[in-house]
């Protein structure tokens, strides 16, 4: 028998008001699920067709022609709408189909709306069409694990973040055995088409599957997904076909909102530098968008660092009629100096705090680190290929790995045989902190890539920064400026002559600064007294007045950091209205490509950067986009990833405003609050700021 307290709790939980308050779905989420995104005009028609656009051309890789003979000559197709079509065309368009869909790679906000768009489009044409979702990513195709997607499921997940409906995974269908299993699954299910929602690797998979299944009549369509924003498509003449992948805007807004909160926090207790690492392994698109959204004090764009040239070193080399190759590209040491310069300048104006944004892959753009990564990737890949075991299994601890590298270096020196790892590499690598050595030698991901998200990037950089700041502090350069009004107040309270004391303490001239900067020579209480005596403020036998010592102590900087990583929280966020609408139309586009017989195409929306009325659903051929890239120590055909264009309007704006946003002056910071994602507000941001700035007609 339940006791009276248990009965009371059960009655409480059954109370309608309590159930409403603690229910899984609140009013905002319920409204979000009921929201129906707008459809492009072509999808308002009962039929869609395709119009070829052969003027969009691509530079085709010779190896791609060999590996994709049946889909390499695909061209860009625009989706067009029709009120009526002839009977044979209508019958073909409306036939019952079995369509599979799979999520591949990490989640991205909006994925569920791709399913919703595909489902709504397919069912409106023929209610008997079946949509199947493969579970846990490509493994679901390989192992034939799937569910039939129902209207109830779709409605439950409309406009909601994550990939919870069918889950996702990172398996690649990249071996004959996996390909055979995937093919058998598709044939056993009598699939007419398969839709693969993923990033560059996933769409690469889509191309290989499209070729493999071509003679079986099973169509394969890709959908561009990645929060990193590095899946963008232009033709060889620079025409933008896919301006950004879905999920980017939602993740960037999620990160920006949280980083904006840190801007408010930092300027409230004025004692922390918030170091914000955001996702983006090979491209800094998210960092660039966050900078535009928040106006953080410092944002470093990896592509800009790679493009850096030390003009002073170049000029010095030119005088000696030589070339200094080390002047090209940013080094870790120089990057730490740039950061220190901004920190010191802000501190001198009373701002010993701030917000800094770093892309997680920033180290990949640093010269010496990139060389190490390339060499170590090759060493590990070669070892795994030659031996029956795995490099990380054979050398489980750091010392074992380092000893193996030393043997490679000694072999080069003693036997004079070729080795990718030489004694200079070994010496430089030995000078790196042990935790970073371990990071550089950690196990590669399933694609053979260095896992930057697992490396404490900020620890590497900020360790160098803290060391140099300590040096600058010892040299008397790193000091906190004292507001002149505060100084005068303390001097008055202490019955001291402010002009006399200021002359002894500082070289700052009243006319030029609101802040008093203590002389570089004053780095201790002892040197403080020496300068006071030297300046005639006190006598040698006098004690330092408490008011002066108080001013001195306030000038001593205490550099404190709080480190934050933004990744999984953003990729799991609910989609913005932009991404919800974008993905819903991508689902419709995928169905139109299927209904019109296409395969090996990527569903896309052209003119995203021009706003919804200008959106044009298209299919982009995937195979012509392939190029060679080093993976696991070998060159492989993959979809090319797009990095930040340092000549773009968006980057130029951020570069032009760096000094203003650093706010290394007595004035206020210029932080921008992007506001919450409201979804239903007409004032909600319509697209990423980078797209707004990079719109083709911006200068028209």
C-alpha positions as CSV (number, residue, x, y, z in Angstrom):
1,X,0.0,0.0,0.0
2,X,1.4,3.4,-0.9
3,X,1.7,5.8,2.0
4,X,0.0,9.1,2.2
5,X,3.0,11.1,1.0
6,X,3.3,9.0,-2.2
7,X,-0.4,9.4,-2.9
8,X,0.0,13.2,-2.5
9,X,2.9,13.2,-4.9
10,X,1.0,11.2,-7.5
11,X,-2.0,13.4,-7.2
12,X,0.3,16.4,-7.6
13,X,1.9,15.0,-10.8
14,X,-1.6,14.4,-12.2
15,X,-2.7,18.0,-11.6
16,X,-3.4,19.5,-15.1
17,X,-1.5,22.7,-14.3
18,X,1.5,20.8,-13.0
19,X,1.5,18.5,-16.1
20,X,1.4,21.5,-18.4
21,X,4.4,23.2,-16.6
22,X,6.6,20.1,-16.5
23,X,5.6,18.5,-19.8
24,X,8.2,17.6,-22.4
25,X,6.7,20.1,-24.9
26,X,6.2,23.7,-23.8
27,X,4.1,26.3,-25.7
28,X,7.1,27.7,-27.6
29,X,8.2,24.3,-28.8
30,X,4.6,23.3,-29.7
31,X,4.3,26.4,-31.8
32,X,7.6,25.8,-33.4
33,X,6.5,22.2,-34.4
34,X,3.3,23.6,-36.0
35,X,5.1,26.2,-38.0
36,X,5.2,25.6,-41.8
37,X,8.1,27.2,-43.6
38,X,7.6,29.0,-46.8
39,X,8.1,27.1,-50.1
40,X,9.8,28.5,-53.2
41,X,7.4,29.4,-55.9
42,X,8.2,26.4,-58.1
43,X,7.1,24.1,-55.3
44,X,3.6,25.7,-55.3
45,X,3.0,24.1,-58.7
46,X,1.6,20.6,-59.0
47,X,4.5,19.4,-61.2
48,X,8.2,20.2,-61.3
49,X,10.7,19.7,-64.1
50,X,14.3,20.4,-64.6
51,X,16.1,22.9,-66.9
52,X,19.7,22.3,-67.8
53,X,22.2,25.1,-67.3
54,X,25.3,23.9,-69.2
55,X,26.9,27.4,-68.9
56,X,27.9,26.6,-65.4
57,X,31.1,24.6,-66.0
58,X,33.7,22.9,-63.8
59,X,37.4,22.0,-64.1
60,X,37.1,18.2,-64.1
61,X,39.8,16.0,-62.6
62,X,41.1,13.3,-65.0
63,X,40.8,10.6,-62.3
64,X,37.1,11.6,-61.7
65,X,36.4,10.9,-65.4
66,X,37.7,7.4,-64.9
67,X,35.9,6.7,-61.6
68,X,32.6,8.3,-62.4
69,X,32.0,7.6,-66.1
70,X,28.2,7.6,-65.8
71,X,27.7,10.8,-63.8
72,X,30.7,12.9,-64.6
73,X,28.9,14.7,-67.4
74,X,26.0,15.8,-65.3
75,X,25.2,19.5,-65.5
76,X,23.6,22.0,-63.2
77,X,19.8,21.6,-63.3
78,X,17.3,24.3,-62.3
79,X,14.0,23.2,-60.8
80,X,11.0,24.7,-62.7
81,X,7.3,24.4,-62.0
82,X,4.4,23.5,-64.2
83,X,0.6,23.7,-63.9
84,X,0.0,20.8,-66.3
85,X,2.1,18.2,-68.2
86,X,1.4,15.5,-70.7
87,X,0.0,12.2,-69.5
88,X,3.2,10.1,-69.8
89,X,5.2,12.8,-67.9
90,X,2.5,13.0,-65.2
91,X,2.4,9.3,-64.8
92,X,6.2,9.1,-64.4
93,X,6.2,12.0,-62.0
94,X,3.4,10.6,-59.8
95,X,4.4,7.0,-59.7
96,X,4.8,5.3,-56.3
97,X,8.4,5.4,-55.0
98,X,10.5,3.9,-52.2
99,X,12.9,6.5,-51.0
100,X,15.6,6.1,-48.4
101,X,17.2,8.9,-46.5
102,X,20.3,8.9,-44.2
103,X,22.1,11.4,-42.0
104,X,25.8,11.2,-42.1
105,X,28.4,13.0,-39.9
106,X,27.7,15.4,-37.0
107,X,24.3,16.8,-36.4
108,X,23.3,20.2,-37.9
109,X,20.2,22.3,-37.1
110,X,17.6,21.8,-39.8
111,X,18.2,18.2,-40.7
112,X,14.7,17.1,-39.6
113,X,13.2,19.7,-42.0
114,X,15.0,18.0,-44.9
115,X,13.1,14.9,-44.1
116,X,9.9,16.9,-43.6
117,X,10.3,18.6,-47.0
118,X,11.1,15.3,-48.8
119,X,8.2,13.6,-47.0
120,X,5.6,16.4,-47.7
121,X,6.7,16.7,-51.4
122,X,6.6,12.9,-52.0
123,X,3.3,12.3,-50.2
124,X,1.6,15.2,-51.9
125,X,2.5,13.7,-55.3
126,X,1.6,10.1,-54.4
127,X,0.4,9.1,-50.9
128,X,1.5,5.5,-51.4
129,X,5.2,6.6,-51.7
130,X,7.2,5.3,-48.8
131,X,10.1,7.1,-47.1
132,X,12.6,5.0,-45.1
133,X,15.1,6.4,-42.6
134,X,18.3,4.5,-42.2
135,X,19.3,4.4,-38.5
136,X,22.6,5.6,-37.1
137,X,24.0,6.9,-40.3
138,X,25.6,4.9,-43.1
139,X,25.9,1.9,-40.8
140,X,22.1,1.7,-41.2
141,X,22.6,1.2,-45.0
142,X,25.4,-1.3,-44.6
143,X,23.5,-3.3,-42.0
144,X,20.0,-2.8,-43.4
145,X,18.7,-1.1,-40.3
146,X,15.8,1.2,-41.1
147,X,12.4,2.4,-40.2
148,X,9.5,3.7,-42.3
149,X,9.0,7.4,-41.6
150,X,5.4,8.4,-40.8
151,X,3.5,11.6,-40.8
152,X,3.3,11.5,-37.0
153,X,7.1,11.2,-36.7
154,X,7.7,14.1,-39.1
155,X,5.3,16.3,-37.3
156,X,7.0,15.5,-34.0
157,X,10.4,16.7,-35.3
158,X,9.4,19.6,-37.6
159,X,11.6,22.7,-37.1
160,X,13.4,20.9,-34.2
161,X,17.2,20.6,-33.9
162,X,19.3,17.5,-33.8
163,X,19.1,14.3,-35.8
164,X,17.0,12.4,-33.2
165,X,14.5,11.0,-35.6
166,X,16.8,8.5,-37.2
167,X,20.2,9.4,-35.5
168,X,23.5,9.7,-37.4
169,X,26.9,8.2,-37.6
170,X,30.3,8.8,-39.2
171,X,30.9,5.5,-41.0
172,X,32.2,5.8,-44.6
173,X,31.1,3.4,-47.3
174,X,34.6,3.3,-48.6
175,X,35.5,-0.4,-49.1
176,X,34.3,-2.9,-51.7
177,X,32.7,-4.9,-48.8
178,X,30.8,-1.9,-47.4
179,X,29.7,-0.9,-50.9
180,X,28.4,-4.4,-51.7
181,X,26.5,-4.4,-48.4
182,X,25.0,-1.0,-49.1
183,X,24.0,-2.1,-52.7
184,X,22.4,-5.2,-51.4
185,X,20.4,-3.2,-48.9
186,X,19.1,-0.8,-51.5
187,X,18.1,-3.6,-53.9
188,X,16.5,-5.7,-51.2
189,X,14.3,-2.7,-50.2
190,X,13.5,-2.1,-53.8
191,X,14.6,1.5,-53.3
192,X,14.1,4.0,-56.2
193,X,16.3,6.6,-54.6
194,X,18.6,7.3,-51.7
195,X,19.1,10.8,-50.2
196,X,22.4,11.3,-48.3
197,X,22.4,14.4,-45.9
198,X,26.0,15.3,-45.0
199,X,29.1,17.3,-45.5
200,X,32.0,17.0,-48.0
201,X,32.9,13.4,-47.1
202,X,29.3,12.3,-47.1
203,X,28.6,13.9,-50.5
204,X,31.7,12.3,-51.8
205,X,30.2,9.0,-50.6
206,X,27.0,10.0,-52.5
207,X,28.9,10.3,-55.7
208,X,30.6,6.9,-55.4
209,X,27.2,5.3,-54.5
210,X,25.5,7.0,-57.4
211,X,28.1,5.5,-59.7
212,X,27.9,2.1,-58.1
213,X,24.1,2.0,-58.2
214,X,23.7,3.6,-61.7
215,X,23.1,0.4,-63.7
216,X,20.7,-0.8,-61.0
217,X,18.5,2.3,-61.6
218,X,18.8,3.5,-58.0
219,X,19.2,7.2,-57.8
220,X,21.4,8.9,-55.2
221,X,21.0,12.6,-54.2
222,X,23.2,14.5,-51.8
223,X,22.2,17.4,-49.5
224,X,24.8,19.9,-48.2
225,X,25.1,19.9,-44.4
226,X,27.8,21.1,-42.0
227,X,27.8,23.8,-39.3
228,X,31.4,24.7,-40.3
229,X,30.2,26.3,-43.5
230,X,33.0,24.8,-45.5
231,X,30.7,23.1,-48.0
232,X,30.2,25.9,-50.6
233,X,30.0,25.5,-54.4
234,X,31.2,27.8,-57.2
235,X,31.7,26.9,-60.8
236,X,35.1,27.4,-62.4
237,X,34.1,31.0,-63.3
238,X,33.3,31.9,-59.8
239,X,29.5,31.8,-60.0
240,X,28.0,31.0,-56.6
241,X,25.8,27.9,-56.7
242,X,25.6,27.0,-53.0
243,X,26.6,29.9,-50.8
244,X,26.5,28.0,-47.5
245,X,25.6,24.6,-46.1
246,X,22.6,24.3,-43.8
247,X,23.1,24.4,-40.0
248,X,25.8,27.1,-40.2
249,X,23.5,30.1,-39.4
250,X,21.9,28.3,-36.4
251,X,25.2,27.2,-34.9
252,X,26.7,30.6,-35.4
253,X,23.8,32.3,-33.8
254,X,23.9,29.9,-30.9
255,X,27.6,30.5,-30.4
256,X,27.2,34.3,-30.8
257,X,24.5,34.5,-28.2
258,X,26.6,32.8,-25.6
259,X,29.7,34.7,-26.5
260,X,27.7,38.0,-26.3
261,X,26.8,37.0,-22.8
262,X,30.5,36.7,-22.0
263,X,31.0,40.2,-23.4
264,X,28.5,41.4,-20.9
265,X,30.1,39.4,-18.1
266,X,33.6,40.6,-19.0
267,X,32.7,44.2,-19.0
268,X,30.8,43.7,-15.7
269,X,33.5,42.2,-13.4
270,X,36.4,43.5,-15.5
271,X,38.9,40.8,-14.5
272,X,38.7,38.0,-17.1
273,X,39.8,37.4,-20.6
274,X,37.3,35.0,-22.0
275,X,39.0,32.7,-24.6
276,X,36.3,31.3,-26.9
277,X,37.2,28.4,-29.2
278,X,34.6,27.8,-31.9
279,X,34.2,24.8,-34.2
280,X,35.9,25.0,-37.6
281,X,38.8,22.6,-38.2
282,X,39.8,23.5,-41.8
283,X,37.9,26.8,-42.2
284,X,37.2,29.8,-40.0
285,X,33.7,30.7,-41.3
286,X,32.1,30.3,-37.9
287,X,34.7,32.5,-36.2
288,X,34.2,35.2,-38.9
289,X,30.4,35.1,-38.5
290,X,30.7,35.2,-34.7
291,X,33.0,38.3,-35.0
292,X,30.3,40.0,-37.0
293,X,27.6,39.0,-34.6
294,X,29.3,40.0,-31.4
295,X,32.2,42.4,-32.2
296,X,34.4,40.4,-29.8
297,X,37.6,42.3,-28.9
298,X,39.9,40.0,-30.9
299,X,39.0,37.4,-33.5
300,X,41.7,35.4,-35.3
301,X,40.9,34.0,-38.8
302,X,43.1,31.1,-39.7
303,X,43.1,31.8,-43.4
304,X,44.3,35.4,-42.6
305,X,47.2,34.0,-40.6
306,X,48.2,31.6,-43.4
307,X,48.2,34.7,-45.8
308,X,50.4,36.7,-43.4
309,X,53.8,38.1,-44.5
310,X,56.3,39.7,-42.1
311,X,57.2,42.7,-44.2
312,X,60.0,43.8,-41.8
313,X,61.8,40.5,-42.3
314,X,61.2,40.6,-46.0
315,X,62.7,44.2,-46.2
316,X,65.7,43.1,-44.1
317,X,66.3,40.1,-46.4
318,X,65.9,42.3,-49.5
319,X,68.7,44.6,-48.2
320,X,71.0,41.5,-48.1
321,X,69.9,40.4,-51.5
322,X,68.3,37.2,-50.1
323,X,64.9,35.7,-49.4
324,X,63.7,34.9,-45.9
325,X,61.1,32.1,-46.4
326,X,60.3,32.2,-42.7
327,X,58.7,35.6,-43.3
328,X,55.8,33.9,-45.1
329,X,53.0,32.7,-42.9
330,X,52.3,33.2,-39.2
331,X,54.3,31.5,-36.5
332,X,53.1,30.5,-33.1
333,X,55.5,33.0,-31.5
334,X,54.4,35.9,-33.6
335,X,50.7,35.0,-33.1
336,X,51.3,35.1,-29.3
337,X,52.9,38.5,-29.7
338,X,50.0,39.9,-31.6
339,X,47.6,38.7,-28.8
340,X,49.8,40.2,-26.1
341,X,49.9,43.5,-27.9
342,X,46.2,43.8,-27.8
343,X,46.0,42.7,-24.2
344,X,48.7,45.2,-23.1
345,X,47.1,48.1,-25.1
346,X,43.7,47.5,-23.5
347,X,45.2,47.2,-20.0
348,X,46.9,50.6,-20.4
349,X,43.4,52.1,-20.9
350,X,42.0,50.4,-17.8
351,X,40.6,47.3,-19.6
352,X,42.5,44.3,-18.3
353,X,39.7,42.1,-19.6
354,X,38.2,41.1,-22.9
355,X,36.8,38.5,-25.2
356,X,38.8,36.6,-27.8
357,X,37.5,34.2,-30.5
358,X,39.7,31.4,-32.0
359,X,38.7,28.8,-34.6
360,X,39.4,25.3,-33.4
361,X,41.7,24.6,-36.4
362,X,43.8,27.8,-36.0
363,X,46.9,25.7,-35.4
364,X,46.5,24.2,-38.9
365,X,47.2,27.6,-40.3
366,X,50.5,28.0,-38.4
367,X,53.5,27.1,-40.5
368,X,55.6,24.9,-38.1
369,X,52.5,23.1,-36.8
370,X,51.2,22.4,-40.3
371,X,54.5,20.8,-41.2
372,X,54.5,18.6,-38.1
373,X,50.9,17.5,-38.8
374,X,51.6,16.6,-42.4
375,X,54.8,14.7,-41.5
376,X,53.2,12.9,-38.5
377,X,50.1,12.0,-40.6
378,X,52.3,10.4,-43.2
379,X,54.5,8.6,-40.6
380,X,51.5,7.1,-38.8
381,X,49.7,6.2,-42.1
382,X,52.9,4.5,-43.5
383,X,53.5,2.6,-40.2
384,X,49.9,1.3,-40.2
385,X,50.2,0.2,-43.8
386,X,53.5,-1.6,-43.4
387,X,52.8,-3.3,-40.1
388,X,49.9,-5.6,-39.1
389,X,49.2,-3.6,-36.0
390,X,48.4,0.0,-35.3
391,X,50.9,2.8,-34.5
392,X,49.0,3.9,-31.4
393,X,48.7,0.3,-30.1
394,X,52.4,-0.4,-30.6
395,X,53.4,2.9,-28.9
396,X,50.7,3.5,-26.3
397,X,52.5,6.2,-24.3
398,X,54.2,9.4,-25.3
399,X,57.7,8.3,-24.5
400,X,57.4,5.3,-26.8
401,X,56.2,7.5,-29.7
402,X,59.0,10.0,-29.2
403,X,61.6,7.2,-29.1
404,X,60.2,5.9,-32.5
405,X,60.6,9.4,-34.0
406,X,64.2,9.7,-32.6
407,X,65.0,6.4,-34.3
408,X,63.7,7.8,-37.6
409,X,65.9,10.8,-37.2
410,X,69.0,8.8,-36.2
411,X,68.4,6.5,-39.2
412,X,68.7,9.5,-41.5
413,X,71.9,10.7,-39.8
414,X,73.6,7.3,-39.5
415,X,72.5,5.4,-42.6
416,X,72.0,8.4,-44.9
417,X,68.7,6.9,-46.1
418,X,65.6,9.0,-46.8
419,X,63.4,9.7,-43.9
420,X,60.6,12.2,-43.7
421,X,61.6,12.9,-40.0
422,X,65.0,14.5,-39.7
423,X,67.1,15.6,-36.7
424,X,65.9,19.3,-37.1
425,X,62.3,18.1,-36.8
426,X,63.2,16.0,-33.8
427,X,64.9,19.0,-32.1
428,X,62.0,21.4,-32.8
429,X,59.5,18.8,-31.7
430,X,61.4,18.2,-28.4
431,X,61.0,21.9,-27.6
432,X,57.2,21.7,-27.7
433,X,55.4,21.2,-24.3
434,X,54.7,17.5,-23.6
435,X,50.9,17.9,-23.6
436,X,51.0,19.4,-27.1
437,X,53.4,16.7,-28.3
438,X,50.9,14.2,-27.1
439,X,48.1,16.1,-28.9
440,X,50.0,16.1,-32.2
441,X,50.6,12.4,-31.9
442,X,47.1,11.4,-30.9
443,X,45.1,8.9,-32.9
444,X,43.7,10.3,-36.2
445,X,40.0,10.3,-37.0
446,X,38.3,7.8,-39.3
447,X,39.2,10.0,-42.3
448,X,42.9,10.2,-41.3
449,X,42.5,13.8,-40.2
450,X,44.2,15.3,-37.2
451,X,41.4,15.8,-34.6
452,X,41.8,19.5,-33.7
453,X,38.7,19.6,-31.6
454,X,40.5,17.3,-29.1
455,X,43.6,19.4,-28.8
456,X,43.7,22.2,-26.2
457,X,44.4,24.8,-28.9
458,X,43.8,27.6,-26.5
459,X,46.2,26.1,-23.9
460,X,49.0,26.0,-26.5
461,X,48.5,29.6,-27.6
462,X,47.6,31.1,-24.2
463,X,50.6,29.4,-22.6
464,X,52.9,31.3,-24.9
465,X,50.8,34.5,-24.3
466,X,51.1,34.2,-20.5
467,X,54.8,33.6,-20.6
468,X,55.4,36.7,-22.8
469,X,53.0,38.8,-20.6
470,X,55.1,37.9,-17.6
471,X,58.2,39.1,-19.5
472,X,56.4,42.3,-20.4
473,X,55.4,42.7,-16.7
474,X,59.0,42.3,-15.6
475,X,60.0,44.9,-18.1
476,X,57.4,47.3,-16.8
477,X,55.5,47.4,-20.2
478,X,52.4,45.5,-19.2
479,X,50.5,47.7,-16.7
480,X,46.9,48.6,-15.9
481,X,46.1,52.3,-16.6
482,X,44.8,54.3,-13.6
483,X,41.8,56.5,-14.4
484,X,42.9,60.1,-13.7
485,X,39.8,61.0,-11.7
486,X,40.4,58.0,-9.4
487,X,44.0,59.0,-9.0
488,X,43.1,62.6,-8.1
489,X,40.5,61.3,-5.6
490,X,43.1,59.1,-3.8
491,X,45.7,61.9,-3.8
492,X,43.1,64.2,-2.2
493,X,42.1,61.7,0.4
494,X,45.8,61.2,1.2
495,X,46.6,65.0,1.3
496,X,49.2,64.6,-1.4
497,X,50.1,66.9,-4.2
498,X,48.7,65.1,-7.4
499,X,51.0,67.0,-9.9
500,X,54.1,66.2,-7.9
501,X,53.2,62.5,-7.4
502,X,52.1,62.1,-11.0
503,X,55.4,63.5,-12.2
504,X,57.3,61.0,-10.1
505,X,55.1,58.0,-11.1
506,X,54.2,58.6,-14.7
507,X,55.3,60.1,-18.0
508,X,51.7,60.4,-19.2
509,X,50.7,63.9,-20.2
510,X,47.2,65.0,-18.9
511,X,46.3,66.5,-22.3
512,X,46.7,63.1,-24.0
513,X,45.2,60.5,-21.8
514,X,42.4,59.8,-19.4
515,X,44.6,57.2,-17.8
516,X,47.8,57.5,-15.9
517,X,50.4,54.9,-16.8
518,X,53.0,54.0,-14.2
519,X,56.6,54.3,-15.5
520,X,58.2,51.2,-16.9
521,X,61.0,51.5,-14.4
522,X,58.6,50.9,-11.5
523,X,58.2,47.1,-11.2
524,X,58.4,46.6,-7.5
525,X,57.8,48.5,-4.2
526,X,61.6,49.1,-4.1
527,X,61.7,50.7,-7.5
528,X,58.5,52.6,-6.7
529,X,60.3,54.2,-3.7
530,X,63.4,55.0,-5.8
531,X,61.3,56.9,-8.4
532,X,59.4,58.8,-5.7
533,X,62.6,59.9,-4.1
534,X,64.2,60.7,-7.4
535,X,61.2,62.8,-8.3
536,X,61.2,64.6,-5.0
537,X,57.8,63.3,-4.0
538,X,59.2,61.8,-0.7
539,X,62.5,61.7,1.1
540,X,64.7,58.6,1.3
541,X,63.9,58.0,5.0
542,X,60.1,58.3,4.4
543,X,57.7,55.4,4.1
544,X,55.7,55.2,0.9
545,X,52.3,56.8,1.6
546,X,49.5,54.2,1.6
547,X,47.6,56.2,-1.1
548,X,50.5,55.9,-3.5
549,X,51.1,52.2,-2.8
550,X,47.3,51.7,-3.5
551,X,47.7,53.3,-6.9
552,X,50.8,51.2,-7.6
553,X,49.1,48.0,-6.7
554,X,46.1,48.8,-8.9
555,X,48.5,49.2,-11.8
556,X,49.8,45.6,-11.5
557,X,47.9,43.4,-14.0
558,X,46.6,40.1,-12.9
559,X,46.0,38.2,-16.1
560,X,43.1,35.7,-15.7
561,X,41.4,33.6,-18.3
562,X,38.2,31.6,-18.7
563,X,38.3,29.1,-21.5
564,X,35.1,28.1,-23.4
565,X,34.6,25.7,-26.3
566,X,31.6,26.1,-28.6
567,X,30.7,23.2,-30.8
568,X,28.2,20.5,-29.7
569,X,25.8,23.0,-28.1
570,X,25.5,24.9,-31.4
571,X,25.2,21.9,-33.7
572,X,22.4,20.6,-31.4
573,X,20.5,23.8,-31.3
574,X,17.0,24.4,-32.9
575,X,17.3,25.8,-36.4
576,X,16.8,29.5,-37.1
577,X,14.0,30.5,-39.4
578,X,16.6,30.8,-42.2
579,X,17.8,27.2,-41.7
580,X,14.3,25.8,-41.1
581,X,13.1,27.3,-44.4
582,X,16.3,26.5,-46.2
583,X,16.2,22.8,-45.3
584,X,12.5,22.4,-45.9
585,X,13.1,23.6,-49.5
586,X,16.2,21.3,-49.8
587,X,13.9,18.4,-49.0
588,X,11.5,19.5,-51.8
589,X,14.4,20.0,-54.1
590,X,15.7,16.5,-53.4
591,X,12.3,15.0,-54.3
592,X,12.1,17.1,-57.6
593,X,15.5,15.7,-58.6
594,X,14.4,12.2,-57.9
595,X,11.0,12.6,-59.6
596,X,12.8,13.8,-62.7
597,X,15.2,11.0,-62.9
598,X,18.4,12.6,-61.6
599,X,21.3,10.9,-59.8
600,X,24.7,12.0,-58.6
601,X,23.3,15.5,-58.0
602,X,23.4,17.6,-54.8
603,X,20.2,19.4,-53.9
604,X,20.9,23.1,-53.4
605,X,19.3,26.5,-53.3
606,X,21.0,29.2,-55.5
607,X,20.8,32.9,-54.5
608,X,20.6,32.2,-50.8
609,X,22.6,35.4,-50.3
610,X,19.9,37.5,-52.1
611,X,17.0,36.6,-49.8
612,X,14.0,34.2,-50.1
613,X,12.2,35.8,-53.0
614,X,15.3,35.2,-55.2
615,X,15.9,31.6,-54.1
616,X,16.3,29.1,-56.9
617,X,16.2,25.3,-56.2
618,X,18.9,23.5,-58.3
619,X,20.8,20.3,-58.6
620,X,24.6,20.5,-58.7
621,X,26.6,17.6,-60.2
622,X,28.8,16.1,-57.5
623,X,31.4,14.2,-59.5
624,X,32.8,17.3,-61.3
625,X,33.5,18.9,-57.9
626,X,36.0,16.2,-56.9
627,X,39.7,16.9,-56.4
628,X,42.7,15.1,-54.9
629,X,43.3,15.6,-51.2
630,X,45.7,13.9,-48.8
631,X,43.8,11.4,-46.5
632,X,45.6,8.9,-44.3
633,X,48.9,9.6,-46.1
634,X,47.4,9.0,-49.6
635,X,45.8,11.1,-52.3
636,X,42.1,10.5,-52.6
637,X,39.2,12.0,-54.6
638,X,37.0,14.0,-52.3
639,X,34.8,17.1,-52.4
640,X,36.8,20.2,-52.0
641,X,36.2,22.2,-48.8
642,X,35.8,26.0,-48.9
643,X,37.9,28.2,-46.7
644,X,37.3,31.9,-45.8
645,X,38.1,34.1,-48.8
646,X,40.3,36.9,-47.4
647,X,39.3,39.0,-50.4
648,X,35.6,38.8,-49.6
649,X,33.6,41.8,-48.4
650,X,32.8,40.1,-45.1
651,X,36.4,39.5,-44.2
652,X,37.4,43.0,-45.3
653,X,34.8,44.5,-43.0
654,X,36.0,42.5,-40.0
655,X,39.6,43.4,-40.9
656,X,38.8,47.1,-41.2
657,X,37.0,47.1,-37.8
658,X,39.6,45.1,-35.8
659,X,41.0,48.2,-34.2
660,X,37.6,49.6,-33.3
661,X,36.4,46.4,-31.8
662,X,39.7,45.9,-29.9
663,X,38.7,49.2,-28.2
664,X,42.2,49.8,-26.9
665,X,41.3,53.4,-25.9
666,X,39.5,55.1,-23.0
667,X,36.1,54.9,-24.7
668,X,33.5,52.1,-24.4
669,X,33.7,48.6,-26.0
670,X,31.7,48.1,-29.1
671,X,30.1,44.8,-28.2
672,X,27.1,43.8,-30.3
673,X,24.2,41.7,-28.8
674,X,22.7,39.5,-31.5
675,X,19.7,38.8,-29.4
676,X,17.9,35.4,-29.0
677,X,16.7,33.3,-31.9
678,X,13.0,34.2,-31.8
679,X,11.8,32.3,-34.9
680,X,8.4,33.9,-35.0
681,X,9.5,37.6,-34.9
682,X,9.4,39.3,-38.3
683,X,12.6,41.2,-37.3
684,X,14.5,37.9,-37.0
685,X,17.7,37.9,-38.9
686,X,17.0,36.6,-42.4
687,X,20.4,35.1,-43.2
688,X,24.0,34.9,-41.9
689,X,25.7,38.4,-41.9
690,X,28.6,37.0,-44.0
691,X,26.0,36.2,-46.8
692,X,24.5,39.7,-46.4
693,X,27.9,41.3,-46.8
694,X,29.0,39.0,-49.6
695,X,25.8,39.3,-51.7
696,X,26.7,39.6,-55.4
697,X,24.6,42.8,-55.8
698,X,26.0,44.6,-52.7
699,X,27.9,47.2,-54.8
700,X,25.2,47.6,-57.5
